Amino acid sequence: MMIKLTCMLRRKEGLTPAEFHAYWRDVHGPLIANSSAANYVIRYEQNARPLSDYRDDDDRSGYDGVTVQWFESMESYYAHMGEDDFPAMMEDIAKFLDTDSLDMVLTEETRIVIDGDVG
């Protein structure tokens, strides 16, 4: 049974959309990928809101992106949080995310409704 952690992200106040996306892509992504906690992650996705969707740099409507992490099981999900470098990842999150508005959900077993060629 596959477990997915989906997080809806809003950037920290004071960051422009471009600054947020650059930090998420160039700093936080590699931090996750190179962590020992990543040994438990099957897939890590960063789904960024297009910069062309923002009205301006002060646009705080909606979410700035969605991240999805895939785990083999709930045991793997909990194990990744027990790694020594997990606290460093959580500290990094506070540097670029509005942690008060961080929404997340754990899900299992994807039900595919439409499966067309997105190619």
Secondary structure, DSSP 8 states (H G I E B T S, - for coil): --EEEEEEE-B-TT--HHHHHHHIIIIIHHHHHTSGGGGGEEEEEEEE--GGG-SSTT---S-SEEEEEEESSHHHHHHHHTSTTHHHHHHHHHHHB-GGG-EEEEEES---S------
